[in-house]
């Protein structure tokens, strides 16, 4: 209790002095300029992230379309890859390589698209929390 009283007396004894001098205005102007610089840097960073997400999305769609076109253009009875190993699992994998590829590629495209959309939403949320409104 006595420590609290001492702290209270210490804070009450401090009387800040505010005066309108040029040093205060210069310091305030420098700090406001620094805040404006940080805001502009964050806006530029967000624009950079947005462009990177758009580029990743476009590259993903193009590469997915190319890989699916390749998988679907091959004859149905020819496996995509073959192994020269006499294992039942590896032979089964080689025989069903088209089905596996046709299943895994769209799954990867969906996961990639969902992660890009999630990142865009996070960037928008981050931008919304930083806005001065």
C-alpha positions, 0 to 999 in steps of 0.5 A: 500500500505504501508503494502505491501511495509513493507511486501516486505521489510521484505521478501527481508531482510531475507537471508536464510543461507544454509550450508552443515552440519551434522544437516541439513543432519540428519534432511533431512534423518529423514524427508525422512524416515517419508515420506517413512513410511507414503507411506508404511502405505498408501500402506498397508491400500490400500491392506487392503481395497482391501482385504476387498472389495474382501471378501465382494464381495465373501460373497455377492455372496455366500449369494445371491446364497444361498438366491436365491436357497432357494427362488426358491426351495420352491413350487410355490403355497406356500408363503415364509411367512404368517401372521395371520392378517386379513389385505388386504395389509398383505394378498397380501404381503404374497401371492406375497412373492415369487415374491417380494423376487425374485425381491428384492434379485437380486436388492440388489445383483446388488446394492451391486456389484455396490457399491463394484465396485465403492469402488474399482474404488475410491481406484484405483483413490486414489492410482493413485493420491498418486503415485509419478509419 
